[in-house]
């Protein structure tokens, strides 16, 4: 890693991001766009390879990187728990690996070790506060029941995705605090609007008393909303994301609880790796494995503000302000959306 670091300091650091999403999926496209904004500010060469939510494609992209000119850093997600496979692929190379958005589970790390242990070139990780997000969303959705008995239906993402698992765990924590609310069923809508719609078409008649719908992203919430409208059901919804559609739905009151903020996670990772390439190891600013408390609830006014800011061609954020070079005193990274809500 020392040789790679010296090389990176003499030229622009190069980063490849194995994006797990579809190349036309708004969330992951925007996620990469903000990473590129940060890369431009920080003088980093960024390449994004989309996995199209297909495991074979994701692993093919990784092998393409391995067989070509190696970048200084490879950013990956633990999508479908494939992180260990990627670590093995790049074992013994000078490529610095970084887990983003979802990292190896505790069970996986018990078997193969954590970052900078057995796999020395696995530098660390940055993940959002998914469990807290699921809890906050569940707590505020439950509050809409006004303390009266209520039935809740939950739509999680892909079963083998850490983000989905953690958000669902957060919902369960909120339910544990509210014995008057009953979770009738939790299904895996796989992040897809059509899938959630098909599930809701059959589930809503089965549970006529359901009034609360918890969704781990916005697309699934919209699928349920369509099914509910066709069945003349009036329900309360919560969701996670920052798409123009969901921000507008929050402003209109169609979705009453919205959590957002994780779209800047990749950009924050670029700041951390940019520092590392310049000899300012992020381990001194929050540790090698970090949880970014980016996800937060946003109200109608804040949703309107986000909609306006995210609709611009440029966020007008200088990501150099988050770098250790700008804030030399050891402290955690804080690439928050606070400035976008002013």
GIRATA-V50866 format. One record per residue. RES is the residue in one letter. SS is DSSP state (hx for helix, st for strand, lp for the rest). PHI is phi in radians with two decimals (none if undefined). OMEGA is omega in whole degrees, -180 to 180 (999 if undefined). Layout:
<<RES;SS;PHI;OMEGA> <RES;SS;PHI;OMEGA>>
This chain:
<<X;lp;none;-180> <X;hx;-1.12;179> <X;hx;-1.12;180> <X;hx;-1.11;180> <X;hx;-1.11;180> <X;hx;-1.12;179> <X;hx;-1.14;-179> <X;hx;-1.13;-178> <X;hx;-1.27;-178> <X;hx;-1.56;179> <X;lp;-2.63;179> <X;lp;-1.19;177> <X;lp;-1.06;180> <X;st;-1.92;-177> <X;st;-2.31;171> <X;st;-1.99;178> <X;st;-1.93;174> <X;st;-1.45;-178> <X;st;-1.27;-176> <X;lp;-1.37;-172> <X;lp;-1.47;174> <X;lp;-1.29;-180> <X;lp;-1.28;175> <X;lp;-2.10;-180> <X;lp;-1.50;-172> <X;hx;-0.87;-177> <X;hx;-1.06;-175> <X;hx;-1.29;175> <X;hx;-1.18;178> <X;hx;-1.14;178> <X;hx;-0.95;179> <X;hx;-1.21;180> <X;hx;-1.11;179> <X;hx;-1.23;174> <X;hx;-1.09;179> <X;hx;-1.16;176> <X;hx;-1.01;180> <X;hx;-1.16;180> <X;hx;-1.06;179> <X;hx;-1.09;180> <X;hx;-1.14;-171> <X;hx;-1.70;180> <X;lp;1.24;-179> <X;lp;-1.99;175> <X;st;-1.55;-176> <X;st;-1.97;173> <X;st;-2.12;-180> <X;st;-1.99;177> <X;st;-2.04;-177> <X;st;-1.50;180> <X;lp;-1.51;179> <X;lp;0.97;180> <X;lp;0.90;180> <X;lp;-2.25;-175> <X;hx;-1.03;180> <X;hx;-1.08;180> <X;hx;-1.16;-179> <X;hx;-1.08;-179> <X;hx;-1.23;176> <X;hx;-1.11;177> <X;hx;-1.09;180> <X;hx;-1.12;180> <X;hx;-1.17;176> <X;hx;-1.06;178> <X;hx;-1.14;-178> <X;hx;-1.10;-176> <X;hx;-1.47;-179> <X;lp;-1.70;176> <X;lp;-1.26;-174> <X;lp;-1.21;173> <X;lp;-1.36;174> <X;lp;-1.22;-177> <X;st;-2.41;173> <X;st;-2.16;178> <X;st;-1.73;-179> <X;st;-2.35;172> <X;lp;-1.98;178> <X;lp;-1.55;-179> <X;hx;-1.05;-179> <X;hx;0.90;175> <X;hx;1.02;-178> <X;lp;-1.66;179> <X;hx;-0.94;-180> <X;hx;-1.03;178> <X;hx;-1.10;180> <X;hx;-1.16;178> <X;hx;-1.09;179> <X;hx;-1.18;-180> <X;hx;-1.01;-174> <X;lp;-1.76;178> <X;lp;-1.10;179> <X;lp;1.51;176> <X;lp;-1.57;177> <X;lp;-1.62;-180> <X;lp;-1.35;176> <X;st;-1.42;-178> <X;st;-1.69;-178> <X;st;-2.49;179> <X;st;-1.52;-177> <X;st;-2.21;174> <X;st;1.35;172> <X;lp;-2.56;-178> <X;lp;-1.97;-179> <X;lp;-1.12;-180> <X;lp;-1.25;177> <X;hx;-1.04;-180> <X;hx;-1.14;178> <X;hx;-1.13;-178> <X;hx;-1.20;176> <X;hx;-1.13;-179> <X;hx;-1.51;-173> <X;hx;-2.07;180> <X;lp;1.62;180> <X;lp;-1.62;180> <X;st;-1.12;-180> <X;lp;1.08;176> <X;lp;-1.93;180> <X;lp;-1.06;177> <X;st;-1.63;-173> <X;lp;-1.13;-179> <X;lp;-1.51;170> <X;st;-1.47;-169> <X;st;-1.36;-177> <X;st;2.85;-175> <X;st;-2.68;174> <X;st;-2.45;-179> <X;st;-2.26;177> <X;st;-1.43;180> <X;lp;-1.43;-174> <X;hx;-1.11;-180> <X;hx;-1.10;179> <X;hx;-1.13;179> <X;hx;-1.09;178> <X;hx;-1.09;179> <X;hx;-1.21;-179> <X;hx;-1.05;180> <X;hx;-1.13;178> <X;hx;-1.15;-178> <X;hx;-1.08;-178> <X;hx;-1.27;176> <X;hx;-1.16;179> <X;hx;-1.07;-180> <X;hx;-1.07;180> <X;lp;-1.21;177> <X;lp;-1.39;178> <X;lp;0.99;177> <X;lp;1.40;-179> <X;lp;-1.61;177> <X;lp;-0.98;-178> <X;st;-2.64;176> <X;st;-1.86;-176> <X;st;-2.18;177> <X;st;-2.03;-175> <X;st;-2.03;178> <X;st;-2.13;179> <X;st;-1.59;-179> <X;lp;-1.53;178> <X;lp;-1.12;-173> <X;lp;-1.00;-176> <X;lp;-1.69;177> <X;lp;-2.25;-177> <X;hx;-0.95;-179> <X;hx;-1.03;180> <X;hx;-1.16;-180> <X;hx;-1.06;-177> <X;hx;-1.21;180> <X;hx;-1.13;178> <X;hx;-1.17;176> <X;hx;-1.12;177> <X;hx;-1.13;175> <X;hx;-1.05;-179> <X;hx;-1.08;177> <X;hx;-1.08;178> <X;hx;-1.15;179> <X;hx;-1.16;178> <X;hx;-1.10;180> <X;lp;-1.56;-175> <X;lp;-2.34;-177> <X;lp;-1.10;180> <X;lp;-1.39;179> <X;st;-1.89;-177> <X;st;-1.93;174> <X;st;-1.41;-176> <X;st;-1.41;178> <X;st;-2.95;172> <X;st;-2.11;-180> <X;st;-2.10;179> <X;st;-1.79;179> <X;lp;-1.43;174> <X;lp;1.06;179> <X;lp;1.23;-169> <X;lp;-1.79;180> <X;hx;-1.10;-177> <X;hx;-1.12;179> <X;hx;-1.10;179> <X;hx;-1.14;177> <X;hx;-1.05;-179> <X;hx;-1.10;178> <X;hx;-1.17;-177> <X;hx;-1.17;179> <X;hx;-0.97;180> <X;hx;-1.61;-176> <X;hx;-1.36;-176> <X;hx;-1.08;176> <X;hx;-1.14;180> <X;hx;-1.19;-178> <X;lp;-2.14;-176> <X;lp;-1.16;-178> <X;lp;-1.61;180> <X;st;-1.11;177> <X;st;-2.20;-176> <X;st;-2.06;179> <X;st;-2.19;179> <X;st;-1.80;-179> <X;st;-2.23;-177> <X;lp;-1.31;169> <X;lp;-2.65;-176> <X;hx;-1.41;-177> <X;hx;-1.02;-180> <X;hx;-1.15;177> <X;hx;-1.05;-180> <X;hx;-1.17;176> <X;hx;-1.10;179> <X;hx;-1.18;180> <X;hx;-1.04;179> <X;hx;-1.13;179> <X;hx;-1.12;-180> <X;hx;-1.13;180> <X;hx;-1.10;180> <X;hx;-1.16;-179> <X;lp;-1.81;179> <X;lp;0.97;178> <X;lp;-1.81;176> <X;lp;-1.77;-176> <X;lp;-2.25;174> <X;st;-1.79;-174> <X;st;-2.16;168> <X;st;-2.22;-178> <X;st;-2.76;177> <X;st;-2.22;168> <X;lp;2.70;-177> <X;lp;-2.42;179> <X;lp;-1.13;178> <X;hx;-1.02;-178> <X;hx;-1.13;-177> <X;hx;-1.32;176> <X;hx;-1.12;178> <X;hx;-1.16;179> <X;hx;-1.12;177> <X;hx;-1.20;178> <X;hx;-1.11;-178> <X;hx;-1.45;-180> <X;lp;1.47;177> <X;lp;-1.18;172> <X;lp;-1.93;-171> <X;lp;-1.65;178> <X;st;-2.31;-179> <X;st;-2.32;176> <X;st;-2.00;-178> <X;st;-2.62;174> <X;lp;2.22;-174> <X;hx;-1.33;180> <X;hx;-1.17;178> <X;hx;-1.62;-176> <X;hx;-1.06;180> <X;hx;-1.10;178> <X;hx;-1.12;178> <X;hx;-1.14;177> <X;hx;-1.10;178> <X;hx;-1.10;177> <X;hx;-1.09;-178> <X;hx;-1.11;-179> <X;hx;-1.28;175> <X;hx;-1.09;175> <X;hx;-1.12;-178> <X;hx;-1.04;-179> <X;hx;-1.12;-179> <X;lp;-1.75;176> <X;lp;1.46;179> <X;lp;-1.89;-172> <X;lp;-1.12;-179> <X;hx;-1.16;177> <X;hx;-1.07;179> <X;hx;-1.43;-178> <X;lp;-2.20;176> <X;lp;1.93;178> <X;lp;1.74;-177> <X;lp;-1.33;179> <X;st;-2.11;-172> <X;st;-2.19;173> <X;st;-1.93;-180> <X;st;-1.62;-180> <X;lp;-1.49;-178> <X;lp;-1.52;-176> <X;lp;-1.24;-179> <X;st;-2.66;176> <X;st;-1.33;177> <X;lp;-2.25;179> <X;lp;-1.57;-177> <X;hx;-1.09;-180> <X;hx;-1.15;180> <X;hx;-1.16;177> <X;hx;-1.12;177> <X;hx;-1.10;179> <X;hx;-1.14;178> <X;hx;-1.11;180> <X;hx;-1.02;180> <X;hx;-1.18;-176> <X;hx;-1.22;-178> <X;hx;-1.30;178> <X;lp;-1.39;179> <X;lp;-1.37;179> <X;lp;-1.13;-179> <X;lp;-2.30;178> <X;lp;-1.18;-177> <X;lp;1.02;174> <X;lp;-2.01;175> <X;lp;-1.64;-174> <X;hx;-1.25;175> <X;hx;-1.14;-179> <X;hx;-1.15;-178> <X;hx;-1.60;-176> <X;lp;-1.29;176> <X;lp;-1.12;178> <X;lp;-1.15;179> <X;lp;-1.56;180> <X;lp;-2.23;-171> <X;lp;-1.15;180> <X;lp;-1.25;-180> <X;lp;-0.98;177> <X;lp;-2.86;-179> <X;lp;-1.31;176> <X;lp;-1.40;-177> <X;lp;-2.40;178> <X;lp;-1.49;-173> <X;lp;-1.53;178> <X;lp;-1.58;-176> <X;hx;-0.97;-178> <X;hx;-1.19;179> <X;hx;-1.40;-177> <X;hx;-1.80;-180> <X;lp;-1.19;999>>
